[in-house]
Amino acid sequence: MKNLLEHPASLLILVLVIVVLLGWKKLPDMARSLGRSSRILKSEIDEMKTESNRSKASGATVEGETANPVHDANGNPVHSGDPVTRTDAHRTDV
């Protein structure tokens, strides 16, 4: 690119070749399409970055107190349900 800027004649020839190949009327549409594509690409990259940051943040350990298990009157631990019959035991999205 530095060489093109040093030689303005070669830059002019390059512009003329592009205009001849694409046509003068199609050139604004092509530029507009290129701009839209670059905006879409940028927004997708930004979305991927924020999604990646959210997944890193959700994996962080939160310090807090340890919960003691609940016991019945006989001192036996009380379970919220049999793991086989619980409705969330067969979930695949966790």
PADRENMAR-495896 format. One record per residue: y, z, x of N, C-alpha, C in turn. Coordinates in Angstrom, 2 decimals. Layout:
<rs>
<r n_v="Y" n_w="Z" n_u="X" ca_v="Y" ca_w="Z" ca_u="X" c_v="Y" c_w="Z" c_u="X"/>
...
</rs>
This chain:
<rs>
<r n_v="-1.19" n_w="0.00" n_u="0.82" ca_v="0.00" ca_w="0.00" ca_u="0.00" c_v="1.25" c_w="0.00" c_u="0.87"/>
<r n_v="1.17" n_w="0.67" n_u="1.99" ca_v="2.32" ca_w="0.71" ca_u="2.88" c_v="2.67" c_w="-0.69" c_u="3.38"/>
<r n_v="1.65" n_w="-1.50" n_u="3.64" ca_v="1.90" ca_w="-2.86" ca_u="4.10" c_v="2.58" c_w="-3.71" c_u="3.03"/>
<r n_v="2.24" n_w="-3.48" n_u="1.76" ca_v="2.88" ca_w="-4.24" ca_u="0.68" c_v="4.37" c_w="-3.91" c_u="0.59"/>
<r n_v="4.69" n_w="-2.65" n_u="0.80" ca_v="6.10" ca_w="-2.26" ca_u="0.71" c_v="6.90" c_w="-2.76" c_u="1.90"/>
<r n_v="6.24" n_w="-2.97" n_u="3.02" ca_v="6.93" ca_w="-3.48" ca_u="4.20" c_v="7.23" c_w="-4.97" c_u="4.06"/>
<r n_v="6.44" n_w="-5.66" n_u="3.25" ca_v="6.61" ca_w="-7.10" ca_u="3.07" c_v="6.89" c_w="-7.40" c_u="1.60"/>
<r n_v="8.15" n_w="-7.45" n_u="1.21" ca_v="8.48" ca_w="-7.68" ca_u="-0.21" c_v="7.98" c_w="-9.02" c_u="-0.73"/>
<r n_v="7.84" n_w="-10.01" n_u="0.13" ca_v="7.36" ca_w="-11.33" ca_u="-0.32" c_v="5.92" c_w="-11.23" c_u="-0.80"/>
<r n_v="5.09" n_w="-10.48" n_u="-0.11" ca_v="3.69" ca_w="-10.34" ca_u="-0.53" c_v="3.59" c_w="-9.58" c_u="-1.85"/>
<r n_v="4.48" n_w="-8.61" n_u="-2.08" ca_v="4.51" ca_w="-7.88" ca_u="-3.34" c_v="4.90" c_w="-8.82" c_u="-4.49"/>
<r n_v="5.87" n_w="-9.69" n_u="-4.23" ca_v="6.29" ca_w="-10.66" ca_u="-5.23" c_v="5.16" c_w="-11.64" c_u="-5.57"/>
<r n_v="4.44" n_w="-12.08" n_u="-4.56" ca_v="3.30" ca_w="-12.99" ca_u="-4.78" c_v="2.22" c_w="-12.30" c_u="-5.60"/>
<r n_v="1.96" n_w="-11.04" n_u="-5.31" ca_v="0.96" ca_w="-10.27" ca_u="-6.06" c_v="1.36" c_w="-10.15" c_u="-7.53"/>
<r n_v="2.62" n_w="-9.86" n_u="-7.80" ca_v="3.10" ca_w="-9.75" ca_u="-9.17" c_v="2.97" c_w="-11.10" c_u="-9.89"/>
<r n_v="3.32" n_w="-12.19" n_u="-9.22" ca_v="3.21" ca_w="-13.51" ca_u="-9.83" c_v="1.76" c_w="-13.87" c_u="-10.15"/>
<r n_v="0.84" n_w="-13.52" n_u="-9.26" ca_v="-0.58" ca_w="-13.80" ca_u="-9.51" c_v="-1.07" c_w="-13.02" c_u="-10.73"/>
<r n_v="-0.66" n_w="-11.77" n_u="-10.85" ca_v="-1.06" ca_w="-10.95" ca_u="-12.00" c_v="-0.50" c_w="-11.54" c_u="-13.29"/>
<r n_v="0.75" n_w="-11.96" n_u="-13.27" ca_v="1.37" ca_w="-12.56" ca_u="-14.46" c_v="0.67" c_w="-13.86" c_u="-14.84"/>
<r n_v="0.31" n_w="-14.68" n_u="-13.86" ca_v="-0.36" ca_w="-15.95" ca_u="-14.14" c_v="-1.75" c_w="-15.70" c_u="-14.70"/>
<r n_v="-2.48" n_w="-14.76" n_u="-14.13" ca_v="-3.85" ca_w="-14.49" ca_u="-14.59" c_v="-3.88" c_w="-13.85" c_u="-15.98"/>
<r n_v="-3.02" n_w="-12.89" n_u="-16.22" ca_v="-3.07" ca_w="-12.17" ca_u="-17.49" c_v="-2.20" c_w="-12.80" c_u="-18.56"/>
<r n_v="-1.18" n_w="-13.47" n_u="-18.17" ca_v="-0.26" ca_w="-14.05" ca_u="-19.14" c_v="0.90" c_w="-13.10" c_u="-19.40"/>
<r n_v="2.07" n_w="-13.69" n_u="-19.60" ca_v="3.29" ca_w="-12.90" ca_u="-19.76" c_v="3.26" c_w="-12.07" c_u="-21.05"/>
<r n_v="2.68" n_w="-12.60" n_u="-22.12" ca_v="2.67" ca_w="-11.90" ca_u="-23.40" c_v="1.67" c_w="-10.76" c_u="-23.42"/>
<r n_v="0.59" n_w="-10.87" n_u="-22.69" ca_v="-0.44" ca_w="-9.83" ca_u="-22.70" c_v="-0.12" c_w="-8.69" c_u="-21.73"/>
<r n_v="0.80" n_w="-8.91" n_u="-20.83" ca_v="1.11" ca_w="-7.91" ca_u="-19.81" c_v="1.60" c_w="-6.58" c_u="-20.40"/>
<r n_v="2.52" n_w="-6.55" n_u="-21.37" ca_v="2.94" ca_w="-5.26" ca_u="-21.94" c_v="1.81" c_w="-4.53" c_u="-22.66"/>
<r n_v="0.95" n_w="-5.30" n_u="-23.36" ca_v="-0.19" ca_w="-4.68" ca_u="-24.03" c_v="-1.17" c_w="-4.07" c_u="-23.03"/>
<r n_v="-1.40" n_w="-4.76" n_u="-21.94" ca_v="-2.29" ca_w="-4.24" ca_u="-20.90" c_v="-1.72" c_w="-2.96" c_u="-20.29"/>
<r n_v="-0.42" n_w="-2.95" n_u="-20.03" ca_v="0.22" ca_w="-1.77" ca_u="-19.45" c_v="0.15" c_w="-0.60" c_u="-20.44"/>
<r n_v="0.38" n_w="-0.87" n_u="-21.71" ca_v="0.31" ca_w="0.17" ca_u="-22.74" c_v="-1.10" c_w="0.73" c_u="-22.84"/>
<r n_v="-2.09" n_w="-0.14" n_u="-22.80" ca_v="-3.49" ca_w="0.28" ca_u="-22.86" c_v="-3.86" c_w="1.12" c_u="-21.64"/>
<r n_v="-3.38" n_w="0.72" n_u="-20.50" ca_v="-3.64" ca_w="1.48" ca_u="-19.28" c_v="-3.00" c_w="2.87" c_u="-19.36"/>
<r n_v="-1.79" n_w="2.96" n_u="-19.91" ca_v="-1.12" ca_w="4.25" ca_u="-20.07" c_v="-1.87" c_w="5.16" c_u="-21.02"/>
<r n_v="-2.34" n_w="4.61" n_u="-22.14" ca_v="-3.12" ca_w="5.41" ca_u="-23.09" c_v="-4.41" c_w="5.91" c_u="-22.46"/>
<r n_v="-5.08" n_w="5.05" n_u="-21.75" ca_v="-6.34" ca_w="5.44" ca_u="-21.10" c_v="-6.11" c_w="6.55" c_u="-20.09"/>
<r n_v="-5.03" n_w="6.46" n_u="-19.32" ca_v="-4.76" ca_w="7.49" ca_u="-18.32" c_v="-4.42" c_w="8.82" c_u="-18.99"/>
<r n_v="-3.70" n_w="8.79" n_u="-20.14" ca_v="-3.39" ca_w="10.02" ca_u="-20.87" c_v="-4.66" c_w="10.66" c_u="-21.42"/>
<r n_v="-5.56" n_w="9.84" n_u="-21.97" ca_v="-6.83" ca_w="10.35" ca_u="-22.49" c_v="-7.65" c_w="10.96" c_u="-21.37"/>
<r n_v="-7.72" n_w="10.28" n_u="-20.23" ca_v="-8.47" ca_w="10.80" ca_u="-19.09" c_v="-7.90" c_w="12.13" c_u="-18.62"/>
<r n_v="-6.58" n_w="12.22" n_u="-18.55" ca_v="-5.94" ca_w="13.46" ca_u="-18.10" c_v="-6.23" c_w="14.59" c_u="-19.07"/>
<r n_v="-6.15" n_w="14.34" n_u="-20.37" ca_v="-6.40" ca_w="15.40" ca_u="-21.35" c_v="-7.86" c_w="15.85" c_u="-21.30"/>
<r n_v="-8.78" n_w="14.92" n_u="-21.09" ca_v="-10.20" ca_w="15.30" ca_u="-20.98" c_v="-10.45" c_w="16.14" c_u="-19.73"/>
<r n_v="-9.80" n_w="15.79" n_u="-18.63" ca_v="-9.96" ca_w="16.57" ca_u="-17.40" c_v="-9.39" c_w="17.97" c_u="-17.59"/>
<r n_v="-8.23" n_w="18.08" n_u="-18.22" ca_v="-7.63" ca_w="19.39" ca_u="-18.49" c_v="-8.53" c_w="20.23" c_u="-19.40"/>
<r n_v="-9.11" n_w="19.58" n_u="-20.40" ca_v="-10.01" ca_w="20.29" ca_u="-21.31" c_v="-11.25" c_w="20.80" c_u="-20.58"/>
<r n_v="-11.78" n_w="19.99" n_u="-19.67" ca_v="-12.95" ca_w="20.41" ca_u="-18.89" c_v="-12.60" c_w="21.59" c_u="-17.99"/>
<r n_v="-11.38" n_w="21.58" n_u="-17.42" ca_v="-10.96" ca_w="22.70" ca_u="-16.56" c_v="-10.83" c_w="23.99" c_u="-17.35"/>
<r n_v="-10.21" n_w="23.93" n_u="-18.54" ca_v="-10.06" ca_w="25.14" ca_u="-19.34" c_v="-11.41" c_w="25.63" c_u="-19.85"/>
<r n_v="-12.30" n_w="24.71" n_u="-20.20" ca_v="-13.64" ca_w="25.10" ca_u="-20.64" c_v="-14.40" c_w="25.78" c_u="-19.51"/>
<r n_v="-14.24" n_w="25.26" n_u="-18.31" ca_v="-14.90" ca_w="25.85" ca_u="-17.14" c_v="-14.34" c_w="27.25" c_u="-16.87"/>
<r n_v="-13.01" n_w="27.42" n_u="-17.00" ca_v="-12.41" ca_w="28.73" ca_u="-16.80" c_v="-12.86" c_w="29.72" c_u="-17.86"/>
<r n_v="-13.01" n_w="29.26" n_u="-19.11" ca_v="-13.48" ca_w="30.15" ca_u="-20.18" c_v="-14.91" c_w="30.59" c_u="-19.93"/>
<r n_v="-15.76" n_w="29.70" n_u="-19.45" ca_v="-17.16" ca_w="30.07" ca_u="-19.22" c_v="-17.27" c_w="31.04" c_u="-18.05"/>
<r n_v="-16.41" n_w="30.91" n_u="-17.05" ca_v="-16.41" ca_w="31.87" ca_u="-15.95" c_v="-15.93" c_w="33.22" c_u="-16.42"/>
<r n_v="-14.92" n_w="33.25" n_u="-17.28" ca_v="-14.37" ca_w="34.52" ca_u="-17.77" c_v="-15.36" c_w="35.22" c_u="-18.69"/>
<r n_v="-16.11" n_w="34.49" n_u="-19.49" ca_v="-17.04" ca_w="35.11" ca_u="-20.42" c_v="-18.25" c_w="35.69" c_u="-19.69"/>
<r n_v="-18.52" n_w="35.25" n_u="-18.49" ca_v="-19.65" ca_w="35.77" ca_u="-17.73" c_v="-19.31" c_w="37.02" c_u="-16.94"/>
<r n_v="-18.07" n_w="37.45" n_u="-16.99" ca_v="-17.66" ca_w="38.63" ca_u="-16.23" c_v="-18.20" c_w="39.89" c_u="-16.89"/>
<r n_v="-18.51" n_w="40.88" n_u="-16.06" ca_v="-19.01" ca_w="42.16" ca_u="-16.55" c_v="-17.84" c_w="43.05" c_u="-16.91"/>
<r n_v="-17.95" n_w="43.69" n_u="-18.06" ca_v="-16.92" ca_w="44.61" ca_u="-18.52" c_v="-17.41" c_w="46.03" c_u="-18.28"/>
<r n_v="-16.58" n_w="46.82" n_u="-17.59" ca_v="-16.97" ca_w="48.20" ca_u="-17.34" c_v="-16.74" c_w="49.02" c_u="-18.59"/>
<r n_v="-17.60" n_w="49.97" n_u="-18.82" ca_v="-17.46" ca_w="50.84" ca_u="-19.99" c_v="-18.53" c_w="51.91" c_u="-19.96"/>
<r n_v="-18.64" n_w="52.63" n_u="-21.05" ca_v="-19.63" ca_w="53.69" ca_u="-21.13" c_v="-20.97" c_w="53.13" c_u="-21.55"/>
<r n_v="-22.03" n_w="53.80" n_u="-21.12" ca_v="-23.37" ca_w="53.41" ca_u="-21.52" c_v="-23.67" c_w="54.05" c_u="-22.86"/>
<r n_v="-24.17" n_w="53.27" n_u="-23.79" ca_v="-24.49" ca_w="53.79" ca_u="-25.12" c_v="-25.83" c_w="54.50" c_u="-25.07"/>
<r n_v="-25.88" n_w="55.68" n_u="-25.65" ca_v="-27.15" ca_w="56.43" ca_u="-25.74" c_v="-27.92" c_w="55.95" c_u="-26.95"/>
<r n_v="-29.24" n_w="55.82" n_u="-26.84" ca_v="-30.04" ca_w="55.37" ca_u="-27.98" c_v="-30.02" c_w="56.41" c_u="-29.10"/>
<r n_v="-30.13" n_w="55.94" n_u="-30.33" ca_v="-30.15" ca_w="56.82" ca_u="-31.50" c_v="-31.57" c_w="57.34" c_u="-31.69"/>
<r n_v="-31.68" n_w="58.64" n_u="-31.98" ca_v="-32.99" ca_w="59.27" ca_u="-32.19" c_v="-33.07" c_w="59.83" c_u="-33.59"/>
<r n_v="-34.31" n_w="59.87" n_u="-34.13" ca_v="-34.50" ca_w="60.47" ca_u="-35.45" c_v="-34.67" c_w="61.98" c_u="-35.31"/>
<r n_v="-35.02" n_w="62.65" n_u="-36.38" ca_v="-35.14" ca_w="64.12" ca_u="-36.39" c_v="-36.24" c_w="64.60" c_u="-35.46"/>
<r n_v="-37.28" n_w="63.79" n_u="-35.21" ca_v="-38.38" ca_w="64.18" ca_u="-34.34" c_v="-38.11" c_w="63.85" c_u="-32.87"/>
<r n_v="-36.99" n_w="63.24" n_u="-32.56" ca_v="-36.66" ca_w="62.89" ca_u="-31.18" c_v="-37.14" c_w="61.51" c_u="-30.77"/>
<r n_v="-37.69" n_w="60.75" n_u="-31.72" ca_v="-38.16" ca_w="59.40" ca_u="-31.42" c_v="-36.99" c_w="58.42" c_u="-31.51"/>
<r n_v="-36.96" n_w="57.43" n_u="-30.60" ca_v="-35.86" ca_w="56.46" ca_u="-30.67" c_v="-35.96" c_w="55.62" c_u="-31.94"/>
<r n_v="-34.80" n_w="55.33" n_u="-32.53" ca_v="-34.73" ca_w="54.55" ca_u="-33.75" c_v="-34.37" c_w="53.12" c_u="-33.37"/>
<r n_v="-35.20" n_w="52.15" n_u="-33.80" ca_v="-34.95" ca_w="50.74" ca_u="-33.50" c_v="-34.29" c_w="50.07" c_u="-34.70"/>
<r n_v="-33.50" n_w="49.05" n_u="-34.43" ca_v="-32.82" ca_w="48.34" ca_u="-35.52" c_v="-33.75" c_w="47.42" c_u="-36.26"/>
<r n_v="-34.95" n_w="47.21" n_u="-35.75" ca_v="-35.90" ca_w="46.34" ca_u="-36.43" c_v="-36.94" c_w="45.84" c_u="-35.44"/>
<r n_v="-38.03" n_w="45.37" n_u="-35.97" ca_v="-39.09" ca_w="44.83" ca_u="-35.14" c_v="-38.61" c_w="43.51" c_u="-34.55"/>
<r n_v="-38.66" n_w="43.31" n_u="-33.21" ca_v="-38.13" ca_w="42.09" ca_u="-32.63" c_v="-38.79" c_w="40.81" c_u="-33.15"/>
<r n_v="-40.01" n_w="40.91" n_u="-33.64" ca_v="-40.69" ca_w="39.72" ca_u="-34.12" c_v="-40.15" c_w="39.32" c_u="-35.49"/>
<r n_v="-39.76" n_w="40.29" n_u="-36.32" ca_v="-39.33" ca_w="39.97" ca_u="-37.68" c_v="-37.82" c_w="39.86" c_u="-37.81"/>
<r n_v="-37.07" n_w="40.15" n_u="-36.76" ca_v="-35.62" ca_w="40.04" ca_u="-36.84" c_v="-35.21" c_w="38.57" c_u="-37.01"/>
<r n_v="-34.13" n_w="38.34" n_u="-37.72" ca_v="-33.71" ca_w="36.96" ca_u="-38.01" c_v="-33.16" c_w="36.24" c_u="-36.78"/>
<r n_v="-32.62" n_w="36.98" n_u="-35.82" ca_v="-32.06" ca_w="36.31" ca_u="-34.65" c_v="-33.06" c_w="36.20" c_u="-33.51"/>
<r n_v="-34.31" n_w="36.57" n_u="-33.73" ca_v="-35.31" ca_w="36.52" ca_u="-32.66" c_v="-35.65" c_w="35.11" c_u="-32.27"/>
<r n_v="-35.52" n_w="34.16" n_u="-33.17" ca_v="-35.92" ca_w="32.79" ca_u="-32.89" c_v="-34.75" c_w="31.86" c_u="-32.64"/>
<r n_v="-33.59" n_w="32.39" n_u="-32.39" ca_v="-32.41" ca_w="31.55" ca_u="-32.13" c_v="-32.53" c_w="30.86" c_u="-30.78"/>
<r n_v="-32.17" n_w="29.62" n_u="-30.75" ca_v="-32.24" ca_w="28.86" ca_u="-29.50" c_v="-30.88" c_w="28.63" c_u="-28.89"/>
<r n_v="-29.79" n_w="29.00" n_u="-29.60" ca_v="-28.45" ca_w="28.73" ca_u="-29.10" c_v="-27.86" c_w="29.87" c_u="-28.28"/>
<r n_v="-28.63" n_w="30.89" n_u="-28.00" ca_v="-28.13" ca_w="32.01" ca_u="-27.18" c_v="-28.48" c_w="31.87" c_u="-25.75"/>
</rs>
